């Protein structure tokens, strides 16, 4: 398994959101691939083969477009890198999470 080391794409998107939820909850939603359709209405099917761990893969469908993605890196409760090709297009997702620090008083 070769882990991507850079971005080889004509389009790059960066998305970030603050979520008022415990880190465990957010991490569990992200890594429970089979449950993605229950909370992400744009994902109509998802199936993980094995554990959410490097080397394993999952297939998911969004907007009638099915992708099989391979998990490359998992840093527990912190970061996951996964990607896959579909119809000649290769994409990777480098998702991460961070803990919010309490406001100083």
N, C-alpha and C positions, 0 to 999 in steps of 0.2 A: 504494500500500500504506500503510495507516494502522497505525502501531505503537501498541499499547495503552499508555496512560499511567497507568492505575490498575487497581484490582481492582473488578470489578462482579460480585460473586458472593455468594450467601447463606452459602457455606461456604468457609473458607480453611484450608489445611493447610500446615504447614511440616515438612519432613523434612530431617534432616542426619545424616551418618554420616562417621566417620573411616575411611579406607581406607589400609592399609599397602601402597601401590603407587606407582610413579612417576607423576607428573602426566601425562606423555605417554600412558601406557597408559590411564589413566582417561579422559582427553580423547578419545582415539581410539575407545574403546568407546562413549562418549556420542555422538560425531558420526558413527559408522559405522552409520547407521540400519538399513540392510539386514541387518546382523548382529545386531540386537537379539534376535531369537528364539533365537539360539544361546546366549545367556547369561542372558536374562530369560525364564523359563518362562511368565510371565503374558502375554507378547507372542507371539502366534502367527503374525503376519505383519507385515512392515514393508518399505516401498519408498520411497526418496528419489528425487525427480525433480531430477537435477542435483547440484551440490555442496551441502554443508552451509553455505549462505550466505543472507543476507537476501534475501527475495523468493521463494525456492524453497519447495516444499512437499513433504510426505511423507504417506503413508497408512499407518496402523498399526492392528492389531486386537488387542484384549485382552478376554477374557471375551465373545467373539462380538459385540463392540461396535467398529465401525470408525470411525475419525476421520481426517479430512484436516487436517493442521496446517500452518500457514505459519510460516516462520522469520523473525523480526523483527529480532533483534540477535544478532551473534556477536562476542564479544571473545575472540580466540584464546587458548586454554588458560586461560580465566578465567570466561566467562559466556556463556550462550545464552538467548534469550527466544523461545519459540515457543508457538503455540496454535492452536486450531481449534474449530469447532462441529460437533456431531453430535446429531441428533434434538432440535434446539432448545436444546442446552446449549452454552455457550461456555466454554472453559477455556484458561488460559495456564500455561506452565511457565517459571519464571525460574530456571534451573539455574546453578549456579556452582561454582567449585572454588577452593581456597585451598591454599597450600603450608604444610605444618607446619614450624614452626621447631624446630631441635634443642634439646633440654633443656639448660639451662645447667649447668655443672659447678662 
